[in-house]
Amino acid sequence: MKRQKRFEKLEQRPINKDVIVKEWPEEGFVAMKSPNDPEPSIKVQDGVIVEMDGKKREDFDLIDMYIANYGINIANAEKVMAMDSTKIAKMLIDPNISHKEVLKYTTAMTPAKGQDVINQLDFGEMIMGAKKMRERRKPANQSHVTNYIDNPVELAADAAEAALRGFAEEETTTAVSRDAPFNALSVLVGSQTGRPGVLHQCSVDEATELQLGMRGLTSYAETISVYGTDRSFTDGDDTPWSKGFLASCYASRGIKMRFTSGSGSEVLMGYPEGKSMLYLEARCILLAKASGVQGLQNGSLSCISIPTAVPNGLREVLGENLLCMMYDLESATGSDQSFSHSSMRRTWRFMGQFIGGTDFICSGYGAEPNPDNTFAGSNEDVYDYDDIHFLSRDYGQSFGIHSIKEEEAINVRRKAAKALQVVFKGLGLPSITDEEVEAATYADVHEDMPKRDKVADMKAAQDMMDRGITAVDVIKALADGDVNDVAEAILNLQKQKVVGDYLQTSAIFDENWHVESAVNEGNDYMGPGTGYRLYDDPDEWKKVTDIPQVIDPEHFDM
């Protein structure tokens, strides 16, 4: 058949490599409203929920029971459940109704009611809702710090550069699980070199992750997964009660933590029970609320290709982020995995979260090139920095990061690599050579680094755990090596665990170790002229606008 030339060229466009499918409700391939979703309902007797979303208490599954017992503001529940969902949705975008006032209603909603409220909103209205319902006044961001071969020196350098660029949190993981102690140690040293007060975690199995936190080698946890159906939970990670117990373990040791969930996980595991992704995610959010954690990492995350394959997919993703805020939780809003061959579609993946402004716009911006990202590649990485800086400048909107000069990056990367060299020497770990320090200073990817003895590193990492090495030993090694500023930063981080002020919803530290959270820096947005505005913050606005590419008219002779 003779082809129309324009259609031939359109077929070759990158976006047509993306997979999209028709809705298939029976198998959970529906983003926002499945015919199998329950209708919202509640019945309370003697302070106990005896019916929820069409189920009687005797028919509750594990998730229903956990939510009914711990997750819903029962005192206000029957009143709120009797309200028109459209009326609640309008409250989200009404500038005359405060964030705190809205929470009196939204925290009393069942999963089906929460889903029904979100279904009333279009994408633009969700952005308006996120702007008001974000927990912390000022948006922030989180980065991934990894590399394909778990090179500790490169990790430290990348962590330092990311911290200097403004990331409030950093997350690492491993290519080989036995490397976890070295990765946690490297990002600890690097992050505190770049900017004291940056929080960090190492995403590995939960037993190791908890050990690393208790030893002071990490400062928060996030990858504690919860699911929206019982069978997904059982196959994935135990039960709601085991997750609640794990949450208490972290909190009791002064370690900030949130759960992780995301639409599409139940579809991926084959257990969606014919329900919509948004309804199942509403259950996950209330599980997090019921467990008393500070927040939730949600927004589909590693399952992003599932919701974005069906209609309303990206609308659902922003909707689940907003629903998390409506249940009074910190929201780290995904955007941590690339899902599309289209640069335009990838950009619009984060635009709702960016324009609305969320607690952590990305929960995993790639602080390394995607080929070195062992989380499978971020939606945005280091090669997108300039694009992000231009967008922040264009819209006067905070992305939580800012540009730095090349010489600043070189200096901080070298300083972090040298600090880690001192720590490895002080702890009796395999030596870091001056050649490695120099390479990490200028490296882009792991191929730019000298090869290390991986077997020796893995053995030393295990020995480090066997010897009971803690942050105190790291501090001592730095102090003995005259790296006193980094030693002091890591000491301050341990002090903060004892104080516990950063165990608050949306808590981060500024450069002066001042906690900014929903408690003391809550979102006060109530329409035009209120809330956090980047262009009204002189220091941050200068960082965002004075990018290296800018042409200064004063440099020209008139």
Order of alpha helices (4+ residues) and beta strands (2+ residues): alpha-beta-beta-beta-alpha-alpha-alpha-alpha-alpha-alpha-beta-alpha-beta-alpha-beta-alpha-beta-alpha-alpha-beta-alpha-alpha-beta-alpha-beta-alpha-beta-alpha-alpha-alpha-alpha-alpha-alpha-beta-beta-alpha
